[in-house]
Amino acid sequence: MANLTLVYGLRLLPAEEVAEVGDATLKLKNGREAHVTMHVLEGSKDDIEKELKTSLDAFFDFYPEI
């Protein structure tokens, strides 16, 4: 298995402050760009933690070969 890099970012803000979320752009060593879809989770601390764990598990389900 190849070495992998997981790119992610987290930030907590008051729910009423968020107006828009866009993709993050990555610059690759080969000169190309890649895009990371940003996800928004809202709710209580417990709600967010539960959904984040579920989302992370689901993410790795997309890549059963790793």
Residue frames as a rotation matrix with the C-alpha (Angstrom) as fourth column:
MET 1
0.584 0.812 0.000 0.00
0.812 -0.584 0.000 0.00
0.000 0.000 -1.000 0.00
ALA 2
-0.169 -0.606 0.777 1.26
0.561 -0.707 -0.430 3.47
0.811 0.363 0.459 -0.86
ASN 3
-0.695 -0.058 -0.717 1.69
0.642 -0.499 -0.582 6.19
-0.324 -0.865 0.383 1.72
LEU 4
0.042 0.825 0.564 -1.34
0.849 -0.327 0.415 8.44
0.527 0.461 -0.714 1.74
THR 5
-0.975 -0.215 -0.053 -2.10
0.212 -0.839 -0.500 12.02
0.063 -0.499 0.864 2.78
LEU 6
0.016 0.995 -0.098 -5.45
0.985 0.000 0.170 12.97
0.169 -0.100 -0.981 4.30
VAL 7
-0.889 -0.241 0.389 -6.21
0.232 -0.970 -0.070 16.67
0.394 0.028 0.919 3.87
TYR 8
0.123 0.963 -0.239 -8.80
0.858 0.018 0.514 18.16
0.499 -0.268 -0.824 6.19
GLY 9
-0.820 -0.304 0.485 -9.68
0.035 -0.872 -0.488 21.33
0.572 -0.383 0.725 8.05
LEU 10
-0.033 0.805 -0.592 -11.90
0.932 0.239 0.274 22.10
0.362 -0.543 -0.758 11.00
ARG 11
-0.933 -0.179 0.311 -13.32
0.047 -0.920 -0.389 25.32
0.356 -0.348 0.867 12.37
LEU 12
-0.234 0.877 -0.420 -16.20
0.972 0.202 -0.120 25.97
-0.020 -0.437 -0.899 14.75
LEU 13
-0.948 0.055 0.313 -18.27
-0.004 -0.987 0.162 29.11
0.318 0.152 0.936 14.18
PRO 14
-0.531 0.848 0.009 -21.64
-0.189 -0.108 -0.976 30.29
-0.826 -0.520 0.217 15.45
ALA 15
-0.369 0.409 0.835 -24.21
0.764 0.645 0.022 28.70
-0.529 0.646 -0.551 13.12
GLU 16
0.662 0.743 -0.100 -25.82
0.575 -0.588 -0.569 32.05
-0.481 0.319 -0.816 12.26
GLU 17
0.266 -0.657 -0.706 -22.48
-0.340 -0.749 0.569 33.49
-0.902 0.088 -0.422 11.07
VAL 18
-0.628 -0.576 0.524 -21.87
0.219 0.515 0.829 31.11
-0.747 0.635 -0.198 8.12
ALA 19
0.157 0.660 -0.734 -23.11
-0.603 -0.524 -0.601 32.51
-0.782 0.538 0.316 4.82
GLU 20
0.833 0.050 -0.552 -21.29
-0.524 0.393 -0.756 30.32
0.179 0.918 0.353 2.27
VAL 21
0.256 -0.771 0.583 -18.76
-0.286 0.515 0.808 27.49
-0.923 -0.373 -0.089 2.09
GLY 22
0.673 -0.090 -0.734 -16.64
-0.736 0.016 -0.677 26.83
0.073 0.996 -0.055 -0.99
ASP 23
0.890 -0.420 -0.177 -14.12
0.381 0.898 -0.218 24.20
0.251 0.127 0.960 -2.08
ALA 24
0.538 -0.830 -0.148 -10.52
-0.326 -0.366 0.871 24.31
-0.777 -0.420 -0.468 -0.91
THR 25
0.902 -0.292 -0.317 -7.85
-0.278 0.169 -0.946 24.21
0.330 0.941 0.072 -3.63
LEU 26
0.593 -0.754 0.282 -4.68
0.082 0.405 0.911 22.14
-0.801 -0.517 0.302 -3.32
LYS 27
0.529 -0.555 -0.642 -1.54
-0.845 -0.272 -0.460 22.63
0.081 0.786 -0.613 -5.38
LEU 28
0.929 -0.192 0.315 0.06
0.139 0.973 0.182 19.31
-0.342 -0.125 0.931 -6.34
LYS 29
0.114 -0.989 -0.095 3.77
-0.023 -0.098 0.995 18.74
-0.993 -0.111 -0.034 -6.93
ASN 30
-0.343 -0.213 0.915 3.09
0.823 0.401 0.402 17.98
-0.452 0.891 0.038 -10.60
GLY 31
-0.993 -0.097 -0.073 1.74
0.062 -0.923 0.381 21.53
-0.104 0.373 0.922 -11.05
ARG 32
-0.424 0.905 0.026 -1.91
0.282 0.104 0.954 20.52
0.861 0.411 -0.299 -11.20
GLU 33
-0.662 0.332 0.672 -4.63
-0.727 -0.501 -0.470 21.51
0.181 -0.799 0.573 -8.77
ALA 34
-0.602 0.577 -0.552 -7.03
0.522 0.808 0.275 19.32
0.604 -0.123 -0.787 -6.82
HIS 35
-0.354 0.583 0.732 -10.16
-0.602 -0.740 0.298 20.38
0.715 -0.335 0.613 -4.98
VAL 36
-0.901 0.116 -0.419 -11.45
0.390 0.641 -0.661 19.33
0.192 -0.759 -0.622 -1.58
THR 37
-0.051 0.956 0.289 -15.17
0.142 -0.280 0.949 19.53
0.988 0.089 -0.122 -0.96
MET 38
-0.916 -0.191 0.352 -15.85
-0.281 -0.320 -0.905 21.22
0.286 -0.928 0.240 2.34
HIS 39
-0.238 0.843 -0.482 -18.64
0.544 0.527 0.653 19.84
0.804 -0.107 -0.584 4.52
VAL 40
-0.541 0.173 0.823 -20.78
-0.601 -0.764 -0.235 21.62
0.588 -0.622 0.517 7.09
LEU 41
-0.339 0.436 -0.834 -22.03
0.659 0.743 0.121 19.94
0.672 -0.508 -0.539 10.26
GLU 42
-0.459 0.259 0.850 -24.40
-0.509 -0.861 -0.013 21.79
0.728 -0.438 0.526 12.58
GLY 43
0.519 0.702 -0.487 -25.90
0.137 0.494 0.859 21.04
0.844 -0.513 0.160 15.95
SER 44
0.903 -0.212 0.374 -24.70
-0.415 -0.200 0.888 20.54
-0.114 -0.957 -0.268 19.49
LYS 45
-0.081 -0.996 0.042 -21.15
-0.987 0.086 0.134 19.46
-0.137 -0.031 -0.990 20.30
ASP 46
-0.328 0.005 0.945 -22.37
-0.251 0.964 -0.093 15.88
-0.911 -0.267 -0.315 20.69
ASP 47
0.737 0.653 0.171 -24.31
0.046 0.203 -0.978 16.04
-0.674 0.729 0.120 17.39
ILE 48
0.673 -0.542 -0.503 -21.27
-0.736 -0.423 -0.528 17.34
0.073 0.726 -0.684 15.53
GLU 49
-0.339 -0.840 0.423 -18.91
-0.858 0.461 0.228 14.75
-0.387 -0.285 -0.877 17.04
LYS 50
-0.005 0.431 0.902 -21.29
0.002 0.902 -0.431 11.90
-1.000 0.000 -0.006 16.18
GLU 51
0.910 0.412 -0.039 -21.80
-0.014 -0.064 -0.998 13.08
-0.414 0.909 -0.052 12.60
LEU 52
0.374 -0.858 -0.351 -18.08
-0.927 -0.352 -0.129 13.70
-0.013 0.374 -0.927 12.10
LYS 53
-0.447 -0.513 0.733 -17.25
-0.556 0.801 0.222 10.15
-0.701 -0.308 -0.643 13.21
THR 54
0.340 0.666 0.664 -19.96
0.228 0.627 -0.745 8.76
-0.912 0.405 0.062 10.92
SER 55
0.911 -0.007 -0.412 -18.71
-0.367 -0.468 -0.804 10.84
-0.187 0.884 -0.429 7.99
LEU 56
-0.022 -0.998 -0.052 -15.13
-0.977 0.010 0.213 9.72
-0.212 0.055 -0.976 8.53
ASP 57
-0.330 -0.013 0.944 -16.16
-0.129 0.991 -0.032 6.06
-0.935 -0.133 -0.328 8.61
ALA 58
0.683 0.672 0.286 -18.20
0.232 0.172 -0.957 6.54
-0.693 0.720 -0.038 5.43
PHE 59
0.585 -0.543 -0.602 -15.27
-0.781 -0.577 -0.238 8.28
-0.218 0.609 -0.762 3.71
PHE 60
-0.481 -0.850 0.215 -13.05
-0.770 0.527 0.360 5.23
-0.420 0.008 -0.908 4.15
ASP 61
0.061 0.598 0.799 -15.88
0.118 0.790 -0.601 2.99
-0.991 0.131 -0.022 2.92
PHE 62
0.841 0.218 -0.495 -15.35
-0.405 -0.354 -0.843 4.67
-0.359 0.910 -0.209 -0.50
TYR 63
0.191 -0.884 -0.427 -11.83
-0.874 0.045 -0.484 3.25
0.447 0.465 -0.764 -0.58
PRO 64
0.901 0.241 0.361 -12.09
-0.400 0.783 0.476 -0.41
-0.169 -0.573 0.802 0.44
GLU 65
0.727 -0.659 -0.193 -8.72
0.301 0.558 -0.773 -1.15
0.617 0.504 0.604 -1.16
ILE 66
-0.135 -0.829 0.542 -6.79
-0.342 -0.475 -0.811 0.79
0.930 -0.295 -0.219 1.50
